[in-house]
């Protein structure tokens, strides 16, 4: 007894030391305790935690492993050890220890629950079902039975997912721990029978709304919609706490059964209760009208989320025939034009009957009066100021109905424009009005858009007069703005926003001319008549309006949204149209940099007074990226304070393309590390979150959390971050001159197997080891077609400005693609990306963007593998060997045929070419068309971003031939393939030399003084210089150096052998076909040296020009509001703006980038010039 009390006292002292964060004391006490009680597992676990807290991670992990090896039966010990295992990513080690402990104590509820939690954390759905069954058998409870049902449904989800993706045999075997041996249909039947048994045990009741949603989802997925409806209409439906939830669930089931009229009646009831319920309004119209004009609004029913996770279609196949032959909404089931007309008339009458203003507040009662006023009497209602309150839903629904009439061909599109105008008249004072109407405005044809623009212009004129009257009234009183003045201002801003949407949607292509179909203000019309640019005049008017109404927001906190904050982004958008305007007949080409600089100045002025304006900060991030100033862009993006999931939804397409495209390692490095940490931390913690959902009986969340985990695992930005981190690490090591140290520290904090791969490859010397380490971090098994095809795109594209369409290319080429006008006219004419979930929408531009970005990520993923294979070809081996591989986890188990690739050039090259849109048998013709035979043919017609990719393709095509040549040269007599390999190497070496000459000449030409404006070079020129000197030419030089060393080694080896005799043939190097091949490679090295020399000189000269005072003076003369009337109107109203600071920051950033490119090119030139054969 005394010994037990002594032990408890010592444990309390250790816990107190932990609570007080005195780690050293905790370690001292726990070490002493272990010495006295060496078999006390909890004491040993506490000592491991103390070691981890004091920074001795290796010792802590060793101590934890010793405890786990004993498999103690105290569940508290395992909980303590999680503090050691979690930081190291070793929580999976608990599973084996729990299994041993359960074998020792099979009747321990804590250990069985802990084992279930381990399987949950491992996402092993089959094993967690088995553990839940053991729990139910030993400790019967309803919770454990539902755990069994949840586990079965997770297996059904895994099976349905594998079937949807078309997984092959190896992938199916890898998914076996999750999906099990049964198919999805059998699993759903099993889950249904267990759920029905649970309901029967409760005498017809159910655990709660979560369990009911789960049961309904199971039935719905199997097509048993009628059964689900009967169950909902019975006593089980009472599990819904709110009548609205039950109504939405019933309406969804009726819709699935084809009883759309009944569903519409339920939605009508919901709208009458809440007239502003936009979802119910949309679904009411969906049920009443034909499916041809459906809104595809998601049904707000929890069981449908369950069904979607289980792979159910929108309408189950079992009821499809019934739905097609049933009511299908009197109009949608083939009732003819009369039925459609009646349905439209019914919908119109219903919408007209809805109130557009909220009900007045109840009159104060006598009791209220007694406690309300100072005198105890009734207080008169407070008079309203400004516009009366209005309900958005009923007003906007009239626009939606007009749009559906037009889609059905039963009304002219002019009716939609009229409905939009009526909605503006009612809701124009609301902040959300322009965004609400964006989808309708952007779909209007040109004549109706012109009519609407004209009507908005007339209203703007009237509002301008009203604003003058309000300003005069304010000046005559206390100078404070009235609520009516704010309403007038908001209507003006909304009208201007709608005009901008009309202008953007009507633009015929990426480079619209100055006569864009917008209703230009009077000043803009005068500017056009005088030969000026109407877009610049419009921007000046917008900026002046912002300056005039600044007093209306002077009392707002800088974090609050101002009533006119949208005006400056609108002004910037007008200037960006000026930057892309077409060329007038007989006029000189416009200086495209100047409007970008003016747009940046406008947004800088806005950021001075509104430092937390997201539109200004994101717009400046994009503008400075296009201007080639990545550090300035990163500074503005940092003000947005993007963190956590926003690294995926925002940073991945706003900042990362800028940092990658301009070679800004100081920006891209931390961003890539933070992005990888987001995904890898979630993967580490997702199991714990899932276990919380189990413990709280939130059954629908179990499926939701699994879906979210899978979505992040398949995210495009995660695959891209992993690939770019590996490429960045490889670039840093190869740029050292050929003696890399292995994987180093550049690849970021990856998974455990990535670290192991880097450590193994680090033992190898030179560039081959660095490339092998980078390739080992990117398993080829992840490129299996189903998994790669399931990539998710989580970018929030609607945050992009209207002048910045998402680039349909790899992100590191996005800056160049914008300057090249890389998007098609259809894409750029209508800003399709300015809507919710645009990145995964079904429209053609979105699908094209996803395909291009998926291929871009694939090319970057393959790049280290190609380099590793190209460099391994120079090793003294008869055949190029596959890359060394660590013992991989499950994701690398299928690196063979199922993964689709082997780590060899013949296997990798066709896939790389396909990612670039080049057929495997068309590589030679593609290179010849782009570069000609000497670097002077065809390259001018090929965009620079495309030339850069084709240069890498030329390198790896040459590498494949050189690998065969080197292999033949190491064989006695050269083998049968020597002549063919040498011929291919000569031809492909010449193609590589031509590509180097063409791309290098283009990069140098774009840095010449004639291509600059105000001392600045364009962002695409900087991007081309950075990528050429920092990546493409680096790969070329590293390969040429390795091949040169291999040839020299063969020559030395040949020189030691006796001379050839009649019996002994001459060495392979003496074969006549070898000399032309080596000469071709020597020409490629010379071309690389020449291109790099020209690039280095041009970059140095451009940097020197920027260092001159004349460059800063030219830039200031463009931006200074005191010397330019346009700039005075654009930014002269903001006295706090320092254009000197803007100009200096831009010049310094560009000069640093140019100096970096010049230094990198000069270093590579020296290495290329030293290559000898």
C-alpha positions, -999 to 999 in steps of 0.1 A, spaced: 0 0 0 28 24 10 47 15 -22 16 23 -43 11 56 -26 48 65 -32 45 57 -69 13 77 -72 30 107 -55 60 105 -79 36 104 -109 18 134 -96 51 153 -93 59 144 -129 25 156 -141 29 188 -121 63 194 -138 46 189 -172 18 213 -163 43 239 -153 62 233 -186 93 225 -166 106 198 -190 140 193 -174 124 186 -140 100 162 -156 129 144 -173 148 143 -140 119 129 -120 108 104 -147 144 91 -151 146 85 -114 112 68 -115 123 45 -143 154 35 -124 133 25 -94 104 11 -114 119 -2 -146 88 -23 -154 63 6 -149 53 13 -185 35 46 -178 67 60 -161 88 50 -191 62 66 -214 64 98 -194 102 98 -196 99 94 -234 76 125 -235 101 144 -214 129 135 -237 109 147 -267 101 180 -249 138 187 -241 147 183 -278 161 148 -277 138 134 -303 159 103 -312 162 92 -276 125 98 -271 116 77 -301 139 49 -290 123 49 -255 88 49 -270 97 19 -292 109 0 -262 76 6 -245 56 -4 -276 76 -36 -279 63 -46 -245 27 -42 -257 14 -30 -223 -23 -35 -215 -27 0 -200 -45 21 -226 -32 53 -209 3 44 -218 -5 45 -255 -22 78 -251 9 92 -235 31 79 -263 11 97 -289 29 129 -278 62 113 -289 49 95 -320 28 123 -335 55 149 -342 76 122 -360 47 109 -381 49 75 -364 14 71 -350 10 40 -372 34 22 -349 6 21 -323 -14 -3 -344 8 -34 -340 12 -27 -302 -25 -24 -297 -31 -56 -316 -6 -75 -293 -22 -58 -262 -57 -69 -273 -45 -104 -278 -33 -103 -242 -65 -87 -228 -93 -94 -253 -120 -82 -229 -106 -47 -224 -130 -22 -237 -104 6 -237 -79 -14 -257 -105 -25 -282 -117 11 -286 -80 21 -290 -75 -5 -316 -106 7 -335 -91 42 -333 -59 29 -348 -77 14 -377 -96 46 -382 -64 66 -382 -50 42 -408 -82 44 -428 -84 7 -429 -121 3 -433 -123 -35 -433 -102 -38 -401 -122 -11 -383 -154 -29 -391 -139 -61 -376 -128 -42 -345 -163 -26 -342 -178 -61 -344 -156 -73 -316 -166 -43 -295 -203 -50 -302 -199 -87 -293 -181 -80 -260 -197 -48 -251 -231 -45 -269 -242 -10 -275 -261 9 -302 -230 31 -308 -209 2 -317 -235 -11 -341 -236 22 -359 -198 21 -360 -201 -12 -379 -226 4 -403 -203 34 -408 -174 11 -415 -194 -8 -441 -204 24 -458 -168 35 -460 -159 3 -477 -188 8 -501 -175 43 -508 -140 30 -515 -154 3 -538 -175 28 -557 -146 52 -560 -123 25 -574 -150 15 -599 -156 51 -609 -119 57 -615 -115 24 -634 -87 12 -611 -66 -16 -624 -56 -48 -606 -27 -34 -587 -47 -3 -576 -75 -25 -566 -52 -46 -545 -37 -15 -529 -73 -4 -521 -82 -38 -505 -77 -27 -469 -102 1 -475 -128 -15 -499 -126 -52 -489 -136 -81 -511 -173 -73 -515 -187 -50 -541 -205 -18 -533 -239 -32 -539 -234 -61 -515 -220 -37 -489 -249 -14 -492 -274 -43 -487 -255 -53 -456 -255 -18 -442 -292 -15 -449 -301 -47 -431 -280 -36 -401 -296 -2 -400 -331 -18 -402 -322 -41 -373 -311 -11 -352 -344 6 -359 -363 -26 -350 -344 -28 -317 -357 7 -308 -392 -3 -316 -394 18 -347 -373 47 -335 -338 58 -345 -308 73 -327 -312 108 -342 -312 129 -373 -276 118 -382 -286 82 -382 -318 89 -401 -298 108 -428 -275 78 -430 -304 53 -434 -321 75 -460 -288 78 -479 -284 40 -480 -319 35 -494 -315 64 -519 -282 50 -532 -298 16 -539 -326 32 -558 -352 25 -530 -365 60 -531 -401 50 -524 -390 31 -493 -371 61 -482 -401 83 -486 -423 59 -467 -398 58 -439 -396 96 -438 -434 99 -437 -435 75 -408 -426 79 -372 -389 80 -380 -394 113 -398 -399 128 -363 -361 126 -358 -358 159 -377 -358 186 -352 -369 213 -376 -399 211 -400 -379 228 -427 -353 200 -427 -380 173 -430 -397 193 -458 -365 196 -478 -358 159 -474 -393 150 -485 -391 173 -515 -358 158 -526 -373 123 -525 -404 134 -544 -382 149 -571 -363 117 -574 -395 98 -578 -406 121 -606 -434 137 -585 -422 171 -592 -455 189 -587 -457 177 -551 -420 187 -546 -428 221 -560 -457 225 -536 -433 219 -507 -408 244 -520 -436 269 -525 -445 264 -489 -409 270 -479 -407 302 -499 -439 315 -484 -424 310 -450 -391 326 -460 -395 346 -492 -357 354 -492 -348 316 -494 -330 316 -527 -323 279 -527 -360 271 -522 -369 296 -550 -344 279 -574 -357 244 -566 -393 255 -569 -386 266 -605 -365 235 -611 -395 213 -602 -420 233 -620 -402 239 -653 -385 215 -678 -351 201 -670 -337 219 -701 -335 251 -680 -326 236 -646 -303 256 -623 -286 225 -610 -290 238 -575 -278 213 -549 -307 199 -528 -303 209 -492 -309 174 -478 -283 157 -456 -290 122 -469 -281 133 -504 -245 141 -492 -244 105 -479 -257 92 -512 -232 113 -532 -203 99 -510 -216 64 -518 -215 71 -556 -252 76 -561 -262 95 -593 -283 126 -592 -314 104 -600 -311 67 -590 -313 43 -619 -341 24 -603 -364 53 -605 -352 69 -637 -379 52 -658 -406 62 -633 -394 97 -632 -394 100 -670 -429 86 -673 -443 103 -642 -453 139 -636 -417 153 -641 -432 187 -634 -462 190 -656 -440 209 -680 -409 188 -681 -422 153 -688 -432 159 -724 -464 178 -717 -460 200 -748 -457 237 -752 -491 244 -735 -480 227 -704 -447 246 -704 -466 279 -709 -490 271 -680 -461 263 -657 -443 295 -666 -475 315 -660 -480 297 -627 -444 305 -616 -448 341 -627 -480 345 -607 -464 329 -576 -433 352 -578 -455 382 -583 -474 373 -551 -443 373 -530 -435 404 -509 -404 423 -518 -401 440 -484 -397 423 -450 -427 425 -427 -427 455 -403 -416 448 -368 -444 441 -343 -460 471 -327 -448 477 -291 -471 464 -265 -481 482 -233 -455 461 -214 -429 471 -239 -438 507 -235 -436 506 -198 -400 496 -199 -390 513 -232 -391 551 -232 -377 574 -206 -413 585 -197 -426 550 -197 -449 557 -226 -451 542 -261 -423 554 -284 -431 562 -320 -414 540 -346 -380 553 -357 -381 568 -392 -362 549 -418 -331 565 -434 -320 558 -469 -335 530 -490 -362 508 -474 -352 472 -466 -359 449 -495 -359 411 -499 -334 400 -526 -348 366 -533 -382 375 -548 -367 403 -570 -339 382 -583 -362 353 -589 -380 373 -616 -347 377 -634 -341 340 -631 -376 332 -645 -370 356 -674 -336 338 -681 -353 304 -681 -380 316 -705 -353 328 -728 -334 295 -725 -366 277 -735 -370 299 -765 -403 313 -752 -392 349 -746 -367 372 -762 -334 378 -745 -344 415 -743 -368 404 -716 -338 392 -695 -321 426 -700 -353 443 -689 -355 421 -658 -319 428 -649 -326 465 -652 -357 462 -630 -337 442 -604 -311 470 -605 -338 496 -599 -349 476 -568 -316 463 -554 -290 486 -569 -281 500 -535 -271 466 -521 -234 456 -521 -243 422 -536 -265 434 -565 -238 434 -591 -225 400 -581 -261 386 -580 -266 398 -616 -232 389 -630 -243 355 -644 -273 371 -663 -254 401 -676 -225 381 -689 -249 358 -710 -266 387 -728 -261 389 -766 -245 421 -779 -276 440 -789 -293 434 -755 -260 442 -737 -258 475 -756 -294 484 -747 -288 476 -711 -255 496 -711 -274 526 -725 -301 523 -699 -275 521 -672 -258 552 -686 -289 572 -684 -295 562 -648 -259 571 -641 -265 606 -654 -296 610 -632 -277 596 -602 -248 621 -608 -273 649 -606 -288 635 -574 -253 632 -559 -247 668 -566 -279 678 -549 -270 656 -519 -236 671 -517 -251 706 -518 -275 697 -490 -247 682 -469 -226 714 -474 -256 735 -462 -259 716 -430 -232 700 -409 -212 686 -438 -221 650 -429 -233 627 -456 -269 616 -454 -281 580 -457 -297 590 -490 -263 601 -503 -249 566 -495 -278 550 -514 -272 572 -544 -235 563 -543 -241 526 -540 -265 527 -570 -238 545 -590 -212 520 -581 -235 491 -589 -243 506 -623 -206 510 -630 -199 474 -620 -226 461 -643 -211 482 -672 -178 466 -665 -194 431 -666 -210 441 -700 -177 453 -713 -157 423 -702 -184 399 -716 -187 416 -749 -149 417 -756 -143 396 -787 -109 383 -776 -79 387 -754 -69 419 -773 -101 439 -778 -99 472 -796 -107 506 -781 -143 504 -792 -154 479 -766 -192 478 -763 -195 496 -731 -215 528 -725 -186 552 -722 -190 583 -700 -190 617 -717 -153 622 -709 -145 588 -725 -164 597 -756 -146 630 -759 -113 612 -754 -121 588 -782 -131 617 -805 -98 634 -797 -78 603 -805 -72 593 -769 -80 560 -753 -116 557 -739 -105 531 -714 -80 554 -699 -105 582 -698 -130 559 -681 -105 549 -656 -98 585 -648 -135 592 -643 -138 562 -619 -108 574 -599 -121 609 -597 -155 596 -585 -137 576 -558 -119 607 -547 -151 628 -546 -169 603 -524 -140 597 -500 -157 619 -473 -185 593 -471 -162 567 -457 -139 589 -435 -155 576 -403 -150 539 -412 -123 517 -398 -97 508 -423 -108 471 -420 -144 480 -429 -157 479 -464 -162 513 -479 -192 522 -500 -171 529 -531 -142 504 -527 -151 487 -560 -143 518 -580 -105 516 -580 -104 479 -591 -129 490 -619 -105 517 -629 -76 492 -630 -97 469 -651 -103 497 -676 -65 504 -678 -58 467 -683 -82 468 -713 -61 498 -725 -30 476 -722 -45 450 -744 -63 472 -769 -59 466 -806 -39 487 -830 -56 515 -848 -51 518 -885 -20 540 -891 -12 543 -854 19 531 -836 16 501 -814 6 511 -778 32 510 -750 16 480 -732 37 485 -701 24 520 -694 -12 511 -687 0 483 -663 21 507 -644 -8 532 -642 -31 504 -630 -6 495 -603 -4 531 -592 -42 533 -589 -44 502 -568 -14 514 -547 -33 546 -540 -63 526 -530 -42 504 -507 -30 535 -489 -64 543 -475 -79 508 -476 -49 486 -467 -71 455 -461 -89 457 -494 -86 422 -509 -94 434 -544 -66 459 -543 -41 435 -527 -48 406 -551 -48 429 -581 -14 443 -571 -1 408 -566 -11 400 -602 1 433 -617 35 432 -601 39 396 -612 32 406 -648 56 434 -644 84 411 -631 86 422 -595 80 390 -575 91 404 -541 68 434 -543 40 410 -554 47 388 -524 46 418 -501 11 427 -512 -1 391 -511 12 389 -475 -12 416 -465 -41 393 -475 -29 370 -447 -37 338 -465 -32 308 -443 -42 272 -439 -67 261 -466 -62 294 -484 -28 282 -494 -47 258 -516 -76 280 -527 -57 314 -530 -19 312 -529 -17 284 -554 -30 305 -583 -22 341 -571 13 340 -558 29 307 -566 28 311 -605 45 345 -600 72 331 -577 79 301 -599 78 319 -632 102 346 -621 126 323 -604 120 339 -570 133 312 -547 130 334 -516 93 336 -523 86 301 -537 106 282 -511 86 291 -480 54 290 -500 60 255 -512 70 244 -477 39 259 -462 17 244 -489 31 209 -484 28 213 -446 -9 220 -450 -16 188 -469 8 166 -449 -4 179 -415 -39 172 -425 -31 137 -437 -14 131 -403 -43 145 -382 -73 134 -404 -76 101 -385 -80 118 -352 -107 141 -366 -125 111 -380 -124 93 -346 -140 124 -331 -169 121 -355 -173 84 -345 -173 93 -308 -199 121 -313 -222 99 -334 -221 123 -363 -224 96 -390 -227 119 -420 -195 137 -409 -176 103 -410 -182 102 -447 -177 139 -451 -143 138 -434 -131 109 -455 -142 127 -487 -123 159 -476 -92 138 -469 -94 123 -503 -99 157 -519 -68 171 -503 -48 141 -512 -58 145 -548 -54 183 -549 -36 197 -579 -18 222 -558 -4 194 -536 10 174 -565 24 206 -579 40 217 -546 57 183 -543 70 184 -579 82 220 -577 99 214 -543 118 185 -559 127 205 -590 138 234 -567 160 211 -547 175 197 -578 181 231 -593 199 243 -562 223 213 -562 230 211 -599 238 248 -600 268 242 -578 289 230 -607 283 193 -608 294 181 -574 260 179 -556 256 166 -521 225 146 -527 191 156 -517 200 184 -493 173 204 -477 155 219 -506 127 195 -511 108 207 -481 93 186 -453 78 157 -470 65 123 -458 87 99 -440 94 79 -472 105 111 -490 130 118 -463 143 83 -465 146 85 -502 166 117 -500 188 102 -474 195 72 -495 202 93 -526 225 116 -507 250 88 -504 256 90 -541 280 116 -555 274 142 -581 245 154 -602 233 118 -608 228 114 -570 210 147 -567 186 138 -596 180 104 -581 171 119 -548 147 143 -563 131 116 -584 128 93 -554 106 119 -537 81 117 -566 69 81 -569 60 72 -605 31 50 -591 12 83 -585 10 88 -622 -13 58 -627 -41 71 -650 -71 67 -626 -54 85 -597 -40 113 -618 -73 117 -636 -91 121 -603 -70 153 -595 -91 179 -577 -88 217 -584 -96 237 -553 -86 271 -565 -111 299 -558 -109 314 -593 -136 340 -587 -111 360 -567 -91 366 -598 -95 400 -615 -116 401 -647 -84 408 -668 -65 378 -655 -80 345 -669 -66 313 -654 -37 301 -675 -42 269 -693 -6 258 -688 18 249 -660 19 276 -634 56 285 -639 47 296 -674 16 317 -665 34 350 -666 46 344 -701 13 331 -712 -5 363 -702 18 384 -722 15 361 -751 -23 363 -750 -24 326 -745 -61 321 -739 -85 317 -768 -109 344 -778 -139 325 -764 -122 321 -731 -111 357 -727 -143 372 -741 -164 360 -712 -149 358 -677 -161 322 -671 -139 320 -640 -159 347 -621 -183 323 -604 -184 299 -575 -166 266 -580 -154 276 -614 -123 255 -612 -143 223 -613 -172 235 -635 -183 216 -666 -178 244 -691 -153 239 -719 -127 265 -708 -126 250 -673 -121 215 -687 -94 228 -710 -77 246 -681 -78 215 -659 -64 193 -686 -36 217 -693 -27 222 -657 -28 184 -651 -4 179 -680 18 207 -667 20 191 -632 27 158 -649 56 173 -669 71 188 -638 67 154 -619 85 136 -647 113 161 -650 135 148 -621 130 112 -634 141 122 -669 171 140 -656 180 111 -633 178 87 -663 197 110 -686 225 114 -660 225 77 -652 232 70 -689 267 84 -683 275 59 -656 299 30 -666 271 4 -670 261 -16 -700 225 -5 -697 210 25 -680 198 12 -647 165 22 -630 168 48 -603 177 36 -568 146 33 -548 140 32 -510 116 7 -495 84 25 -504 51 27 -487 19 16 -504 18 46 -528 50 33 -545 40 -4 -546 27 -2 -581 57 15 -599 57 -11 -626 33 -16 -654 3 -6 -634 18 28 -627 22 30 -664 59 40 -664 94 27 -657 123 49 -647 140 47 -680 142 72 -709 124 50 -735 94 47 -711 95 83 -697 100 102 -729 67 94 -746 47 103 -715 66 136 -712 60 144 -749 23 135 -745 21 160 -715 34 187 -739 8 177 -765 34 160 -788 28 125 -801 57 101 -794 64 97 -831 61 134 -838 89 147 -816 113 153 -845 88 171 -867 76 192 -838 111 204 -830 119 210 -867 87 231 -871 95 251 -840 133 257 -844 143 246 -879 176 230 -884 198 258 -872 177 277 -848 165 302 -873 134 286 -887 99 287 -873 108 298 -838 93 333 -842 58 318 -847 60 297 -816 54 314 -782 83 316 -759 65 295 -732 61 267 -758 97 271 -770 109 266 -734 90 233 -731 102 221 -765 138 229 -755 134 204 -726 118 179 -750 148 183 -773 172 177 -744 155 145 -733 150 133 -769 188 137 -773 194 120 -740 175 89 -751 197 86 -782 229 94 -762 220 67 -737 218 41 -765 250 54 -780 269 52 -747 256 18 -740 267 6 -775 301 22 -770 307 1 -738 300 -32 -757 327 -51 -775 327 -39 -811 298 -15 -804 271 -40 -810 245 -41 -837 228 -9 -827 259 14 -827 254 30 -861 217 37 -856 223 51 -821 251 73 -834 229 86 -863 200 94 -839 224 111 -815 238 133 -843 203 143 -855 189 149 -820 220 168 -809 216 191 -839 179 196 -829 191 205 -794 216 230 -807 189 246 -829 165 249 -799 193 264 -777 201 290 -804 165 299 -810 154 302 -774 186 319 -763 184 345 -791 148 352 -782 156 357 -745 184 381 -753 163 400 -778 136 406 -753 160 423 -729 173 448 -756 166 485 -751 140 486 -779 118 460 -760 118 481 -728 96 509 -715 106 535 -689 137 514 -682 116 484 -673 115 451 -691 83 431 -695 75 404 -671 75 377 -698 111 387 -707 122 384 -671 104 351 -668 120 337 -699 155 348 -687 150 333 -652 136 300 -664 162 296 -692 192 304 -670 178 288 -639 163 256 -652 164 246 -689 200 255 -697 210 241 -663 196 207 -673 213 209 -706 247 217 -692 245 191 -665 237 164 -691 264 176 -715 289 175 -687 280 140 -676 280 127 -712 313 144 -719 329 127 -688 315 94 -700 331 98 -734 364 108 -720 364 78 -697 358 56 -727 386 72 -746 410 67 -717 399 31 -714 404 26 -751 438 41 -751 450 15 -726 440 -13 -749 464 -27 -776 460 -15 -811 434 -32 -834 444 -62 -854 427 -83 -880 414 -106 -853 405 -78 -830 381 -52 -845 388 -15 -839 372 1 -807 336 14 -810 348 50 -806 367 46 -839 335 38 -858 329 64 -886 294 71 -873 305 82 -838 325 113 -848 294 131 -863 274 123 -832 301 137 -809 305 167 -832 268 173 -829 269 172 -791 299 196 -792 278 219 -813 250 217 -788 275 227 -760 288 256 -781 252 267 -788 245 266 -751 276 286 -743 266 312 -770 230 315 -759 240 318 -723 267 344 -731 242 365 -751 216 362 -723 241 371 -696 253 402 -716 217 413 -723 207 409 -686 237 427 -673 231 456 -698 194 458 -688 203 458 -651 229 485 -657 203 506 -675 179 503 -646 207 514 -623 210 547 -641 192 578 -628 176 583 -662 156 550 -659 141 561 -626 134 595 -640 116 581 -670 95 559 -647 87 588 -624 77 610 -653 51 584 -663 38 579 -627 42 614 -613 7 630 -609 22 665 -609 36 662 -644 9 641 -662 -28 651 -664 -40 614 -667 -20 604 -636 -32 635 -617 -68 623 -623 -59 587 -615 -39 591 -582 -34 628 -576 -62 628 -550 -41 605 -526 -14 628 -511 0 599 -491 10 579 -521 47 580 -529 52 572 -565 90 574 -558 86 544 -535 66 525 -561 91 532 -588 121 523 -567 106 491 -554 97 480 -590 132 489 -604 150 473 -575 130 441 -578 136 439 -616 173 447 -612 178 420 -587 160 395 -610 181 406 -639 214 404 -620 204 369 -607 197 357 -643 229 373 -656 250 356 -628 234 322 -634 238 325 -672 275 335 -668 282 306 -645 265 282 -669 283 297 -699 316 289 -683 306 254 -676 292 249 -711 324 263 -727 345 239 -706 326 208 -720 350 189 -743 347 156 -762 
